Amino acid sequence: MSSQSATVPELPAALSLGLRPLPLAPLSMALKILVRSAVHRHPAMFARLGDQAGKRFVIDPTDLPFVVVMTPRLDDPEIEAVRRGEEPAADARIAGPLAGLVGLVHGNYDGDALFFSRDLSVEGDMSAVVALRNALDDAEIDLVAEAAAVLGPLANPAERVGRIAAGVAERITGIAFARTRSEP
Amino acid sequence: MTAATLASPAPAANTPAPRPWTKKLELVCPAGTPAAMRAAIEAGADSVYCGFADETNARNFPGLNFSPTEMADAIAYAHKRNVKVLVAVNTFPRAGSPGSWHKAIDTIAAAGGDAAIVADIGLLDYACEKHPKLRLHLSVQAAAASADSIRYYVERFGVKRVVLPRVLTVAEIAALNKEIPCETEVFVFGGLCVMAEGRCSLSSYATGCSPNMNGVCSPPSHVAYHQEGGAFSSRLGEFLINKVPAGVPMPYPTLCKGRFTANGETSHIFEDPASLDASLLIPPLAEAGVTALKIEGRQRSRSYTDAVVRALRAAVDAHARGKPIDSRALMSLSEGATTTRGAYQKTWR
């Protein structure tokens, strides 16, 4: 587990600009597959959300040209990438640099510390925000492992390749796309 | 009575016995979720404290805490690693319906929990009558700060440890320890409650939900944040708690840490938003006869737990070896990005 950092890196502006013209439909499709897989791999995380699982969240990576809209229901989760400003009404919005949001998923950052420092902003239904934060934190998710898992029998080699790719991406962007593991 | 003579509760069948209670300064660490508990243990906790996902504990936040099954698994996991599990059942039961609280105590006893942390007199009575082998700690929520009060809990209910309210100086703690027949546990790091704990009604007044009975101070269901240009504001119920310009650290939306205007001056009237950091006071607290140091923060992430437990493990170990304590590195995790030594070294405005 990485130590707490006071500085959250931002995606290089040129890279963010370069992503702007890309279509979002393939990303939405990939996110849907990822979330459906996560439902099977981490049912306790969705259960921990309790009544808040039916809420609609906007996750806003402020250094990317789009937001992610999701409803993390265990039985019928929804997720979609949408251009910023075109998102539907939501119960809650969580906004911050991509590195901070990914770091929260991986447990590399403390949500309250990012909130104190204003690196993270939250609006809307705070019960939903708090439940999502706690459920994600308990799930010990690794995005590389989750992405590899959707490939079924190829998951292990895919995860090895994914970790190499995540390392390269981290050197370019400063963002840790894989969780630093420190199992007991 | 000395700590070495205190009996441990009988462990559940097939569960390795935890380490015996000793006089070594014990690091008691927060575990809001099973993952945070594993992080605390990996980072060097001697004990972890946690609670059930209901009104029976004072950190009843959405998505947090343990189901009875998770609690039993957590206790087994901790015991395998020679770590104790102290379970907080530290809210006050509703009149006429103490069932959830009684069930929580029964569950701890059945799962082999090392102690129940309790505040309510009726619940202490239930626990010591029904489960005489279950070790009882008096929660900070009981606000027991005098020798007479603490002696009553020890003599009447067999309480083995009291978690002291955060209103005492080190000198007062030393004097208290000479007069009471039980261990003391004090807060060493984390969010700082400045009120008489267990008796504060500020949040209840603003929201209708009681920290002391429903388990949530400033419940998120009543918190609202709003961005207005560069300014960021927080509200609790109908009350504006704080409004800060861009770039200024934002504290928790609790009334006691809010900024209000009185006599034409806007300030933190009750208390500045700052985290307690008493790591440099570990030597005098040990000298004062304290048994255990408690880290606040069950509502925080496992990242926080990992960082704070590691830092304080290093501090406690440094003290044990007679080395100086490194007090850096925890600032970014602190509320308002500032720290205080709280009442341990009182200074007044």
Chai-1 contact restraints between the chains, C-beta under 6 A:
chainA,res_idxA,chainB,res_idxB,connection_type,confidence,min_distance_angstrom,max_distance_angstrom,comment,restraint_id
A,M1,B,D306,contact,1.0,0.0,6.0,A-B,restraint_1
A,S3,B,A307,contact,1.0,0.0,6.0,A-B,restraint_2
A,Q4,B,A307,contact,1.0,0.0,6.0,A-B,restraint_3
A,Q4,B,S332,contact,1.0,0.0,6.0,A-B,restraint_4
A,Q4,B,L333,contact,1.0,0.0,6.0,A-B,restraint_5
A,A6,B,S332,contact,1.0,0.0,6.0,A-B,restraint_6
A,R48,B,G63,contact,1.0,0.0,6.0,A-B,restraint_7
A,Q52,B,P62,contact,1.0,0.0,6.0,A-B,restraint_8
A,G107,B,R302,contact,1.0,0.0,6.0,A-B,restraint_9
A,G107,B,S303,contact,1.0,0.0,6.0,A-B,restraint_10
A,Y109,B,S303,contact,1.0,0.0,6.0,A-B,restraint_11
A,D110,B,R300,contact,1.0,0.0,6.0,A-B,restraint_12
A,D110,B,S301,contact,1.0,0.0,6.0,A-B,restraint_13
A,D110,B,S303,contact,1.0,0.0,6.0,A-B,restraint_14
A,D110,B,Y304,contact,1.0,0.0,6.0,A-B,restraint_15
A,G111,B,S301,contact,1.0,0.0,6.0,A-B,restraint_16
A,D112,B,R300,contact,1.0,0.0,6.0,A-B,restraint_17
A,A113,B,S332,contact,1.0,0.0,6.0,A-B,restraint_18
A,A113,B,L333,contact,1.0,0.0,6.0,A-B,restraint_19
A,F116,B,P249,contact,1.0,0.0,6.0,A-B,restraint_20
A,F116,B,A337,contact,1.0,0.0,6.0,A-B,restraint_21
A,V122,B,Y225,contact,1.0,0.0,6.0,A-B,restraint_22
A,E123,B,Y225,contact,1.0,0.0,6.0,A-B,restraint_23
A,M126,B,P220,contact,1.0,0.0,6.0,A-B,restraint_24
A,M126,B,V223,contact,1.0,0.0,6.0,A-B,restraint_25
A,S127,B,P62,contact,1.0,0.0,6.0,A-B,restraint_26
A,S127,B,P220,contact,1.0,0.0,6.0,A-B,restraint_27
A,S127,B,S221,contact,1.0,0.0,6.0,A-B,restraint_28
A,V130,B,F61,contact,1.0,0.0,6.0,A-B,restraint_29
A,V130,B,P62,contact,1.0,0.0,6.0,A-B,restraint_30
A,V130,B,P220,contact,1.0,0.0,6.0,A-B,restraint_31
A,A131,B,P62,contact,1.0,0.0,6.0,A-B,restraint_32
A,A131,B,G63,contact,1.0,0.0,6.0,A-B,restraint_33
A,N134,B,G63,contact,1.0,0.0,6.0,A-B,restraint_34
A,N134,B,L64,contact,1.0,0.0,6.0,A-B,restraint_35
A,A135,B,G63,contact,1.0,0.0,6.0,A-B,restraint_36
A,D137,B,S301,contact,1.0,0.0,6.0,A-B,restraint_37
A,D137,B,R302,contact,1.0,0.0,6.0,A-B,restraint_38
A,D138,B,T33,contact,1.0,0.0,6.0,A-B,restraint_39
A,D138,B,A35,contact,1.0,0.0,6.0,A-B,restraint_40
A,E140,B,A35,contact,1.0,0.0,6.0,A-B,restraint_41
A,P184,B,E42,contact,1.0,0.0,6.0,A-B,restraint_42
